Amino acid sequence: MSTLLSRDDCARIMAEAINMVFEKLHMQQTVEGIAVYPAGEDVWLVDVVIRNLSDDTTWTSLLIIPPVKEQTDKKD
């Protein structure tokens, strides 16, 4: 049985996970915002905005999540 998550669910889960990593590494950064966008068939683009708390700057990181291998194997 598989569970489908909404884009908002994925964004919240990723933001919490990234913030936990920053905390464990004692980094002075926090996730300011995160968005998950469809970027093609079974491909997702994740835009993460991170704030550096020590100098109040922000930067962004873009991640592309490809389809799972099982899905790409079915297309071949």
C-alpha positions as CSV (number, residue, x, y, z in Angstrom):
1,M,0.0,0.0,0.0
2,S,1.4,3.4,-1.0
3,T,0.6,6.7,0.5
4,L,0.3,9.8,-1.7
5,L,1.6,13.1,-0.2
6,S,0.6,16.5,-1.4
7,R,3.2,19.1,-2.5
8,D,2.6,20.9,0.8
9,D,3.2,17.8,2.8
10,C,6.5,17.2,0.9
11,A,7.6,20.8,1.4
12,R,6.9,20.7,5.2
13,I,8.7,17.3,5.6
14,M,11.7,18.6,3.6
15,A,11.8,21.9,5.6
16,E,11.7,20.0,8.9
17,A,14.4,17.6,7.8
18,I,16.7,20.3,6.6
19,N,16.2,22.3,9.7
20,M,17.0,19.2,11.9
21,V,20.3,18.7,9.9
22,F,21.2,22.4,10.4
23,E,20.5,22.0,14.2
24,K,22.5,18.8,14.5
25,L,25.5,20.4,12.7
26,H,25.1,23.5,14.9
27,M,24.8,25.7,11.8
28,Q,23.4,29.2,12.1
29,Q,20.9,28.7,9.2
30,T,17.2,28.0,8.9
31,V,14.8,27.2,6.1
32,E,13.0,30.4,5.3
33,G,10.8,28.9,2.6
34,I,10.4,25.8,0.4
35,A,8.2,25.1,-2.7
36,V,7.7,21.9,-4.7
37,Y,6.8,22.3,-8.4
38,P,6.0,19.7,-11.0
39,A,8.8,19.8,-13.7
40,G,7.7,17.2,-16.1
41,E,6.4,13.7,-16.0
42,D,7.1,12.3,-12.5
43,V,9.8,14.9,-12.0
44,W,9.7,17.5,-9.2
45,L,11.6,20.8,-8.7
46,V,12.2,21.8,-5.1
47,D,13.2,25.4,-4.4
48,V,14.6,26.0,-0.9
49,V,15.3,29.4,0.5
50,I,17.8,29.4,3.4
51,R,18.5,32.3,5.8
52,N,21.9,32.6,7.4
53,L,21.2,33.8,10.9
54,S,24.7,35.1,11.7
55,D,24.6,37.8,8.9
56,D,20.9,37.8,7.9
57,T,21.5,36.9,4.3
58,T,19.5,34.5,2.3
59,W,20.4,32.1,-0.5
60,T,18.5,29.5,-2.5
61,S,19.1,26.0,-3.6
62,L,17.2,24.2,-6.4
63,L,16.9,20.4,-6.3
64,I,15.4,18.2,-9.1
65,I,13.8,14.9,-8.0
66,P,13.7,12.5,-10.9
67,P,11.2,9.7,-11.2
68,V,11.9,6.5,-9.2
69,K,13.8,3.9,-11.1
70,E,10.8,1.6,-11.3
71,Q,8.9,4.2,-13.2
72,T,11.7,4.9,-15.7
73,D,12.2,1.2,-16.3
74,K,8.6,0.8,-17.2
75,K,8.9,3.4,-20.0
76,D,11.8,1.6,-21.7
